[in-house]
Every structure is written in C-alpha cells, then in structure tokens.
C-alpha cells in the first residue's frame, strides 16, 4: 500500500488532510456550536441578577422567559425546567403514564431514556423515509392493549405529522406528547408548535436553536396539567411552605433564563442565518452524485436548525462514514445522527423484544445521514469550503479510500 501511494506525485494528491494535506480549519467546526446572544444585554441582565441576589426559585428572568414563550406559542401554558430530559420525565409522571409508550427509534437517546427511567416500556416504531419523523402507519401497527402514550418527535427544525398522530391518540384515549427539542419557532398547519397535542417538551441545551446553557420547557394548552407540573418541579410546594404532593427539584435558574432570553431575542436572525447557510450548502454540493439535502415544508414555519445530507451508497463514490472521516480530518466535526438508532443502543438492544426488531427506514437513515455544521458558528464562506472538501473527496474517491485504508481510521476514532 505504501509503495502504491508513493506512485502518486504530490501534485496528483487532492489537498485533503486525509491525503497528507493541512486541515482546512484551525479550529473545529461543530454541529450545534452555541449561538451567543448580545453580550451587553446579557451582562446587564446578569448584573441585575447579582444586584438583587435573586438566583433561582421562579425568579423574574424565568417568569419573563415563560411569558415570551407563551406569546410565541399563542398563549399556551409554559413551565420551564432545568433540562428537557427531566422535563419529559416530569410530564410522564404528571400524566400518570403506565405501560408501553410508542416512539420513534430515530431520535436522540434521551427521548427513550426518559420513558424507561419512569418505568415505562419504550416500543420503537419506524419513521417516514422523506421527513425522517415518526410514521403514523407504524404507530397504528405498534398499538397494543398496553399502549399508554404516543411520543412524536419533531426533527431538524420541522414538525412531525401532528394531525394523523392526534387522530390515533384521540381514538385510543391516550396522551399525545411531543419531543420538540428541535422545534422552537416552528408551526404545523399554521399553528405554533406549543398548541398541539397534550404537551410538548423543548430543549434549551447549549447546542440548540434557542439555548440557555442548560434548560428546557414544557408547553401545554392544559392549565391543570401545567399546575401539576409546577408542583412536581418544586418539591410539591404549593405556596411558601405548604407541601401538597410528591415533587423534585427541576427548576431553571436565573442565569440560564437570562441566557435564554437573549437567545430567544435573536431567533429571527438565526433563522435567516440558517437559511443562508442552507443555500450555500445546496450550491456547493450541486451536481454531486448520491447526495440529497434534507427538504422542509415551505408552507410551514421552520427554524432550519440542522443541515442534513443523505448519502446514497448506491450512487455516491464514498460512503457516509468515509466522508465523516474526511471531514473530521479537516476539523469539520460532522455527526452521524442518530447512529445506530435507539433500538440498537444499550440498554434497549438487549431487551427480549428488541432482539428480533427491525426498523428498515431508521436503520437506513442511521447508516447514511450526515449532519454538517450550521448556525451562527459558521459563515456561508465556511459552508462553501466544507462543500469543496466533500466535492474534492468524491472526485478523488479511489485515492481518498486508499489513504483511509492505510491509516485504518474508523468513524468512532475520527
């Protein structure tokens, strides 16, 4: 192998890091690089927080953040929490869900973990090939006498098929819950995300579209449910010193809320940035075989939070995993969401029901999907440069593969 590589002159080698070149970027470009709000406004809020010594316990910034989210979602109830995973657990507890929960395997593992943590049995179903979101037909097929709830997942900054899921849930008399971690600012059939289903859980993790360092919120049209959630997140206290129910500590603090307010104020600008990045990516990848940029429903409001490319192994000269290795070498930390899928991850893969379970669309997406950096952490010029890296690698696929083989790089190590 070494002799065959030496037969190529330096001028014949593509200028790629995997082929001996220098990385295109000195600093890593990540999927989900945090968007930083206006620093002067943030510092002013933090000064107010420190001056008043109000750091937690339903402080003014938490209340303001909840109010702004309420207005963004057409007046629904909003309960902020310390993070979205705990928020999902609180919601399942508040709804007294017991039994099986239907959800897609093609989601971040926290969706399934929250269900299992609450003593529920996750039943994984497949997703739609085009939208990547839960397939209502698969939900129908997965129903049983023990089905206690449906968890739909909004993905990539667009919403899943709400109307079809709502019809199934209403027919069975079970709650319809949404993991809306990716869906702040999105709509379905013209209505904002928070108006749909029994409740929706959003994430404000540092990598998300709206970020509060760590944090999340539960949105629901049901005021009684919101009141139960407020009890649960604060040790069961009703009023100053009256404990009326079992609870835990799931409150958002004031620092996180201050960051979240600043991030929320930049929502429209970030959507414009994401759209510009998406346009730059489409242009840079135009004409390359076997690559498909994920599409959005232009009739709805989307936040375009993720830049998703599918790599068709039948048409693209390099596999998705080979492209990941190429990009990582250039300091472009592309991601293989959500490889290998929840149903093939611990602890779920070892459960008796999982061993014979096949979800063909989910498994295909897990093997072919590529998430590229976007958001305020990259410029359109950098997006174009990433496209050039991909184009160069594909046009020199045989040589790239020989270098990858010689270096014995694996996706996990890249």
C-alpha positions as CSV (number, residue, x, y, z in Angstrom):
1,X,0.0,0.0,0.0
2,X,2.8,2.4,0.9
3,X,4.5,1.8,-2.5
4,X,1.3,2.3,-4.4
5,X,0.7,5.6,-2.6
6,X,4.3,6.8,-3.4
7,X,3.5,6.3,-7.1
8,X,1.3,9.4,-6.9
9,X,3.1,12.7,-7.3
10,X,2.4,15.4,-4.7
11,X,0.6,17.4,-7.4
12,X,-1.8,14.4,-8.1
13,X,-2.9,14.3,-4.5
14,X,-6.0,16.3,-3.5
15,X,-5.3,18.9,-0.9
16,X,-7.1,17.0,1.8
17,X,-5.9,16.3,5.3
18,X,-6.5,12.6,5.0
19,X,-4.2,12.6,2.0
20,X,-1.4,14.4,3.8
21,X,-2.5,18.0,3.4
22,X,-3.1,20.5,6.1
23,X,-6.6,20.7,7.8
24,X,-8.8,23.4,6.2
25,X,-9.8,24.8,9.6
26,X,-7.5,25.5,12.5
27,X,-10.4,25.5,15.0
28,X,-13.0,22.7,14.9
29,X,-16.4,23.5,13.3
30,X,-19.1,21.7,15.3
31,X,-22.6,20.7,14.7
32,X,-24.5,22.8,17.3
33,X,-21.9,25.4,18.1
34,X,-23.7,27.6,20.7
35,X,-25.1,30.9,19.5
36,X,-24.1,33.7,21.8
37,X,-26.6,36.4,22.5
38,X,-25.8,40.1,22.6
39,X,-23.1,40.4,25.3
40,X,-24.0,43.8,26.6
41,X,-27.7,42.8,27.1
42,X,-26.6,39.5,28.8
43,X,-24.2,41.3,31.1
44,X,-26.8,43.8,32.0
45,X,-29.2,41.0,33.0
46,X,-26.5,39.2,35.0
47,X,-25.7,42.5,36.8
48,X,-29.4,42.8,37.7
49,X,-29.5,39.2,38.9
50,X,-26.4,39.7,41.1
51,X,-27.6,43.1,42.4
52,X,-30.9,41.7,43.5
53,X,-29.4,38.4,44.7
54,X,-32.3,36.6,43.0
55,X,-30.6,33.5,41.5
56,X,-33.3,30.8,41.4
57,X,-36.8,29.8,42.7
58,X,-39.0,31.2,40.0
59,X,-37.2,34.5,39.6
60,X,-38.1,37.4,37.3
61,X,-36.0,36.2,34.3
62,X,-37.6,32.7,34.5
63,X,-41.0,34.4,34.6
64,X,-40.1,36.6,31.6
65,X,-38.8,33.7,29.6
66,X,-42.0,31.8,30.2
67,X,-44.1,34.8,29.2
68,X,-42.2,35.2,26.0
69,X,-42.5,31.6,25.1
70,X,-46.2,31.8,25.9
71,X,-46.7,34.6,23.5
72,X,-44.6,32.9,20.8
73,X,-47.0,29.9,21.1
74,X,-50.4,31.6,21.1
75,X,-50.9,31.8,24.8
76,X,-50.2,28.2,26.0
77,X,-49.0,27.4,29.5
78,X,-45.2,27.3,29.8
79,X,-43.3,25.5,32.6
80,X,-39.5,26.0,32.4
81,X,-37.3,23.2,33.7
82,X,-33.6,22.5,34.3
83,X,-33.3,20.4,31.1
84,X,-35.6,18.8,28.6
85,X,-34.9,15.2,29.7
86,X,-36.1,15.9,33.2
87,X,-39.0,17.8,31.6
88,X,-40.0,14.7,29.7
89,X,-39.8,12.7,32.9
90,X,-41.9,15.2,34.8
91,X,-44.5,15.2,32.0
92,X,-44.8,11.4,32.0
93,X,-45.1,11.5,35.8
94,X,-47.8,14.3,35.8
95,X,-49.8,12.3,33.3
96,X,-49.6,9.1,35.3
97,X,-48.5,7.2,32.2
98,X,-48.0,3.5,32.9
99,X,-47.4,0.7,30.3
100,X,-46.0,1.0,26.8
101,X,-45.0,4.2,25.1
102,X,-44.8,4.3,21.3
103,X,-42.0,6.5,19.9
104,X,-39.5,6.6,17.0
105,X,-36.1,4.9,17.4
106,X,-34.7,7.6,15.1
107,X,-34.3,10.2,17.9
108,X,-31.7,11.3,20.5
109,X,-31.4,8.6,23.1
110,X,-32.8,10.9,25.9
111,X,-36.3,10.5,24.5
112,X,-36.2,6.8,25.2
113,X,-34.2,7.1,28.4
114,X,-36.9,9.4,29.9
115,X,-39.5,6.8,29.3
116,X,-37.5,3.9,30.7
117,X,-36.4,6.0,33.7
118,X,-40.1,6.4,34.6
119,X,-40.7,2.7,34.5
120,X,-42.3,2.6,31.1
121,X,-41.6,0.3,28.2
122,X,-40.5,2.1,25.0
123,X,-41.9,0.5,21.9
124,X,-39.9,1.7,18.9
125,X,-41.5,2.3,15.6
126,X,-40.2,3.3,12.2
127,X,-40.1,6.8,10.5
128,X,-41.1,8.2,7.2
129,X,-38.4,7.9,4.6
130,X,-38.7,11.5,3.4
131,X,-39.4,13.5,6.6
132,X,-37.4,11.3,9.0
133,X,-40.2,11.8,11.5
134,X,-42.5,9.1,13.1
135,X,-44.7,7.2,10.6
136,X,-48.4,7.2,11.7
137,X,-48.9,3.8,9.9
138,X,-46.1,2.3,12.0
139,X,-47.7,3.8,15.1
140,X,-51.0,2.1,14.2
141,X,-49.2,-1.2,13.7
142,X,-47.5,-0.8,17.1
143,X,-50.5,-0.3,19.2
144,X,-51.4,-2.8,21.9
145,X,-53.7,-3.1,24.9
146,X,-50.8,-1.8,27.0
147,X,-50.2,1.4,24.9
148,X,-50.4,4.3,27.3
149,X,-49.0,7.2,25.3
150,X,-47.5,8.3,21.9
151,X,-44.4,10.3,21.8
152,X,-43.9,12.1,18.5
153,X,-40.5,13.7,17.8
154,X,-40.2,17.0,15.8
155,X,-36.9,16.8,13.9
156,X,-34.3,19.0,12.3
157,X,-36.4,22.1,12.8
158,X,-39.7,20.9,11.3
159,X,-42.7,19.2,12.9
160,X,-43.9,15.6,12.6
161,X,-47.4,14.6,11.3
162,X,-49.4,16.0,14.1
163,X,-52.9,15.6,12.6
164,X,-52.5,11.8,12.0
165,X,-51.0,11.2,15.4
166,X,-53.7,13.2,17.1
167,X,-56.4,11.2,15.5
168,X,-54.8,7.9,16.7
169,X,-54.3,9.2,20.2
170,X,-57.9,10.6,20.5
171,X,-59.3,7.3,19.2
172,X,-57.4,5.4,21.9
173,X,-57.9,8.0,24.6
174,X,-54.2,8.3,25.4
175,X,-52.0,11.4,25.6
176,X,-50.0,12.6,22.6
177,X,-46.7,14.0,23.7
178,X,-44.1,15.8,21.6
179,X,-40.4,15.8,22.0
180,X,-40.0,19.3,20.5
181,X,-36.3,19.7,21.2
182,X,-35.7,20.9,17.6
183,X,-38.9,22.8,17.1
184,X,-38.8,26.2,18.8
185,X,-40.4,28.7,16.5
186,X,-42.0,26.0,14.2
187,X,-45.6,25.6,13.1
188,X,-47.9,22.9,11.9
189,X,-50.9,23.8,9.7
190,X,-50.3,27.4,10.7
191,X,-50.5,26.9,14.4
192,X,-47.4,27.3,16.6
193,X,-45.7,24.2,18.0
194,X,-47.0,24.6,21.5
195,X,-50.7,24.4,20.5
196,X,-50.6,20.8,19.5
197,X,-51.0,17.6,21.4
198,X,-51.3,17.1,25.2
199,X,-47.9,18.8,25.8
200,X,-44.6,19.5,24.1
201,X,-41.1,19.4,25.7
202,X,-38.5,21.7,24.2
203,X,-34.7,21.8,24.9
204,X,-32.6,24.9,25.5
205,X,-29.3,23.0,25.7
206,X,-26.3,24.9,24.6
207,X,-26.3,23.2,21.2
208,X,-30.0,24.0,20.4
209,X,-31.6,26.7,18.3
210,X,-32.6,28.7,21.4
211,X,-30.1,28.0,24.2
212,X,-30.0,28.8,27.9
213,X,-26.7,27.0,28.7
214,X,-28.8,24.1,30.1
215,X,-32.6,24.1,30.3
216,X,-35.9,23.3,28.8
217,X,-39.6,23.9,29.0
218,X,-42.9,22.1,28.8
219,X,-45.7,23.7,26.8
220,X,-49.3,22.7,27.1
221,X,-52.8,24.0,26.4
222,X,-53.9,22.3,29.6
223,X,-53.8,24.6,32.6
224,X,-54.5,21.8,35.1
225,X,-51.6,19.8,33.7
226,X,-49.3,22.9,33.9
227,X,-50.3,23.4,37.6
228,X,-49.3,19.7,38.3
229,X,-46.0,20.2,36.5
230,X,-45.2,23.3,38.6
231,X,-45.8,21.3,41.8
232,X,-43.6,18.5,40.5
233,X,-40.7,20.7,39.6
234,X,-40.6,22.4,43.0
235,X,-40.7,19.6,45.6
236,X,-44.5,19.6,45.6
237,X,-44.8,23.0,47.2
238,X,-48.0,25.0,46.8
239,X,-47.3,28.4,48.1
240,X,-44.5,29.4,50.5
241,X,-44.3,26.4,52.9
242,X,-47.2,24.1,52.0
243,X,-46.2,20.7,50.5
244,X,-49.2,19.1,48.9
245,X,-47.6,16.5,46.6
246,X,-44.5,14.5,45.8
247,X,-42.0,16.5,43.8
248,X,-38.4,17.0,42.9
249,X,-36.1,19.9,42.0
250,X,-36.3,20.6,38.3
251,X,-36.3,24.4,38.3
252,X,-34.5,26.6,35.9
253,X,-32.1,29.1,37.5
254,X,-31.9,32.8,36.7
255,X,-28.6,32.6,34.9
256,X,-29.9,30.1,32.4
257,X,-33.1,32.1,32.0
258,X,-31.1,35.3,31.3
259,X,-29.1,33.4,28.6
260,X,-32.4,32.0,27.2
261,X,-34.0,35.4,26.9
262,X,-31.0,36.8,24.9
263,X,-31.0,33.7,22.7
264,X,-34.8,34.0,22.1
265,X,-34.4,37.6,21.1
266,X,-32.1,36.5,18.3
267,X,-34.4,33.8,16.9
268,X,-35.4,35.6,13.7
269,X,-31.8,36.5,12.8
270,X,-30.7,32.9,13.4
271,X,-33.4,31.6,11.1
272,X,-32.1,33.9,8.4
273,X,-28.5,32.7,9.1
274,X,-29.6,29.0,8.8
275,X,-31.4,29.7,5.5
276,X,-28.3,31.4,4.1
277,X,-26.1,28.5,5.2
278,X,-28.6,26.0,3.7
279,X,-28.5,27.9,0.4
280,X,-24.7,27.9,0.4
281,X,-24.6,24.2,1.1
282,X,-27.0,23.5,-1.7
283,X,-24.9,25.5,-4.1
284,X,-21.6,23.9,-3.0
285,X,-23.0,20.3,-3.3
286,X,-24.9,20.8,-6.6
287,X,-24.3,18.1,-9.1
288,X,-22.5,15.7,-6.8
289,X,-23.8,12.1,-7.2
290,X,-25.7,10.4,-4.3
291,X,-26.1,13.4,-2.0
292,X,-29.5,14.8,-1.1
293,X,-30.1,17.8,1.1
294,X,-33.0,17.4,3.5
295,X,-36.1,19.3,2.5
296,X,-38.5,21.3,4.6
297,X,-42.2,22.0,4.2
298,X,-42.1,25.6,2.9
299,X,-45.8,26.1,3.8
300,X,-44.9,26.0,7.5
301,X,-42.6,28.0,9.7
302,X,-39.3,26.0,10.2
303,X,-36.2,27.0,12.0
304,X,-33.8,25.1,9.8
305,X,-31.8,24.2,12.9
306,X,-29.9,21.3,11.2
307,X,-28.1,21.0,7.9
308,X,-28.8,17.4,6.9
309,X,-27.4,15.5,3.9
310,X,-28.3,11.9,3.0
311,X,-25.5,9.9,1.3
312,X,-26.9,7.3,-1.1
313,X,-24.3,4.4,-1.1
314,X,-25.6,3.2,-4.5
315,X,-24.7,6.5,-6.2
316,X,-22.0,8.3,-4.1
317,X,-18.4,7.1,-4.6
318,X,-17.7,7.4,-0.9
319,X,-19.8,6.1,2.0
320,X,-21.2,8.4,4.7
321,X,-18.7,7.1,7.2
322,X,-15.8,7.7,4.8
323,X,-17.0,11.3,4.3
324,X,-17.2,11.7,8.0
325,X,-13.5,10.7,8.3
326,X,-12.5,13.1,5.6
327,X,-14.4,16.0,7.2
328,X,-13.1,15.2,10.7
329,X,-9.5,15.3,9.4
330,X,-10.3,18.9,8.2
331,X,-11.6,19.9,11.6
332,X,-15.2,19.7,10.4
333,X,-16.9,17.7,13.1
334,X,-19.8,16.3,11.1
335,X,-22.2,14.0,13.0
336,X,-23.8,10.6,12.2
337,X,-27.2,11.3,13.8
338,X,-28.7,9.1,15.3
339,X,-26.4,6.1,14.7
340,X,-27.1,3.3,15.5
341,X,-30.7,4.1,16.5
342,X,-32.2,3.8,19.9
343,X,-33.4,0.2,19.3
344,X,-29.8,-0.9,18.6
345,X,-28.3,1.0,21.6
346,X,-27.8,0.0,25.2
347,X,-29.8,-0.8,27.2
348,X,-32.5,-1.4,24.6
349,X,-30.8,-3.7,22.2
350,X,-30.5,-6.4,24.9
351,X,-34.2,-6.4,25.8
352,X,-36.0,-9.5,24.5
353,X,-38.5,-7.6,22.4
354,X,-35.6,-5.7,20.7
355,X,-33.6,-8.7,19.5
356,X,-35.8,-9.5,16.6
357,X,-36.9,-5.9,15.9
358,X,-36.2,-4.4,12.5
359,X,-36.8,-0.9,11.6
360,X,-35.6,-0.7,8.0
361,X,-36.1,3.1,7.3
362,X,-34.5,4.0,10.7
363,X,-31.6,1.7,10.1
364,X,-31.0,3.0,6.6
365,X,-31.0,6.7,7.8
366,X,-28.6,5.8,10.6
367,X,-26.2,4.4,8.0
368,X,-26.5,7.2,5.5
369,X,-27.3,10.5,7.2
370,X,-24.7,13.3,7.6
371,X,-25.2,16.4,9.8
372,X,-23.0,19.4,8.9
373,X,-22.2,22.5,10.9
374,X,-24.6,25.4,10.6
375,X,-25.9,28.3,12.7
376,X,-24.1,31.4,13.8
377,X,-20.9,29.4,14.5
378,X,-20.1,29.2,10.7
379,X,-20.2,31.6,7.8
380,X,-21.5,31.0,4.3
381,X,-17.9,31.0,3.1
382,X,-17.0,28.3,5.5
383,X,-20.1,26.3,4.4
384,X,-18.8,26.7,0.8
385,X,-15.4,25.5,1.9
386,X,-16.9,22.4,3.5
387,X,-18.7,21.7,0.3
388,X,-15.4,22.0,-1.6
389,X,-13.9,19.4,0.8
390,X,-16.7,17.0,0.0
391,X,-16.5,17.6,-3.7
392,X,-12.8,17.1,-3.8
393,X,-13.1,13.9,-1.8
394,X,-15.8,12.5,-4.1
395,X,-13.9,13.4,-7.2
396,X,-10.8,11.6,-5.8
397,X,-12.7,8.8,-4.2
398,X,-10.3,5.9,-5.0
399,X,-7.3,7.8,-3.7
400,X,-9.1,9.0,-0.6
401,X,-10.2,5.5,0.1
402,X,-6.6,4.2,-0.2
403,X,-5.3,6.7,2.3
404,X,-8.2,6.0,4.7
405,X,-7.5,2.3,4.4
406,X,-3.8,2.8,5.1
407,X,-4.5,4.9,8.2
408,X,-7.1,2.5,9.4
409,X,-9.3,5.3,10.5
410,X,-12.7,4.4,12.0
411,X,-15.7,6.8,12.4
412,X,-15.5,6.4,16.1
413,X,-11.8,7.4,16.2
414,X,-12.1,10.2,13.6
